[in-house]
């Protein structure tokens, strides 16, 4: 977890895909990934927590989007 101070954000922003936070920085290549839901899905998949079955994956996505829209 890294906090970017306001005075450093302008320079840091140029490294970001969409110029927005939050981002996930990959350890293996330093690539920045953005979009919270995409990050959640990625972490869930590499951690074995996101289902491969399309129907179960849809149900997980329903919960994520329900929480975000609440």
C-alpha positions as CSV (number, residue, x, y, z in Angstrom):
1,X,0.0,0.0,0.0
2,X,1.5,3.3,-1.0
3,X,0.1,6.8,-0.4
4,X,1.0,9.4,-3.0
5,X,1.3,12.8,-1.5
6,X,-0.5,15.6,-3.4
7,X,2.7,17.4,-4.5
8,X,4.0,14.1,-6.1
9,X,0.8,13.0,-7.8
10,X,1.2,15.2,-10.9
11,X,4.4,13.5,-11.8
12,X,3.2,10.0,-10.7
13,X,0.0,10.5,-12.7
14,X,2.0,10.3,-16.0
15,X,2.9,6.7,-15.2
16,X,-0.7,5.6,-14.8
17,X,-2.8,4.1,-17.6
18,X,-5.8,6.5,-17.1
19,X,-4.1,8.9,-14.8
20,X,-6.3,7.8,-11.9
21,X,-6.1,6.0,-8.6
22,X,-6.4,3.3,-7.3
23,X,-3.8,1.2,-9.2
24,X,-2.2,-2.1,-8.7
25,X,1.6,-2.2,-9.4
26,X,2.8,-5.6,-10.5
27,X,5.9,-6.8,-8.8
28,X,7.3,-8.8,-11.7
29,X,7.4,-5.9,-14.3
30,X,6.3,-2.7,-12.6
31,X,3.2,-2.4,-14.8
32,X,0.3,-0.4,-13.3
33,X,-3.2,-1.8,-13.7
34,X,-6.2,0.4,-12.9
35,X,-10.0,0.1,-12.6
36,X,-11.1,-1.3,-9.2
37,X,-13.3,-4.0,-10.5
38,X,-10.7,-5.3,-12.9
39,X,-8.1,-5.4,-10.1
40,X,-10.6,-7.3,-7.8
41,X,-11.2,-9.8,-10.6
42,X,-7.5,-10.2,-11.3
43,X,-6.6,-10.7,-7.6
44,X,-9.5,-13.1,-7.2
45,X,-8.3,-15.2,-10.1
46,X,-4.6,-15.4,-9.2
47,X,-5.7,-16.2,-5.6
48,X,-8.1,-18.9,-6.7
49,X,-11.1,-17.1,-5.3
50,X,-12.8,-16.1,-8.6
51,X,-14.7,-19.0,-10.1
52,X,-14.0,-20.4,-13.6
53,X,-17.6,-21.4,-14.0
54,X,-19.3,-18.6,-16.0
55,X,-22.5,-18.7,-13.9
56,X,-20.7,-18.6,-10.6
57,X,-18.5,-15.8,-11.9
58,X,-21.6,-13.9,-12.8
59,X,-22.9,-14.3,-9.3
60,X,-19.7,-13.0,-7.9
61,X,-19.9,-10.0,-10.2
62,X,-23.5,-9.4,-9.1
63,X,-22.3,-9.1,-5.5
64,X,-19.5,-6.7,-6.4
65,X,-21.7,-4.4,-8.5
66,X,-24.5,-4.5,-5.9
67,X,-22.1,-3.3,-3.2
68,X,-20.7,-0.6,-5.5
69,X,-24.2,0.7,-6.4
70,X,-25.5,0.7,-2.8
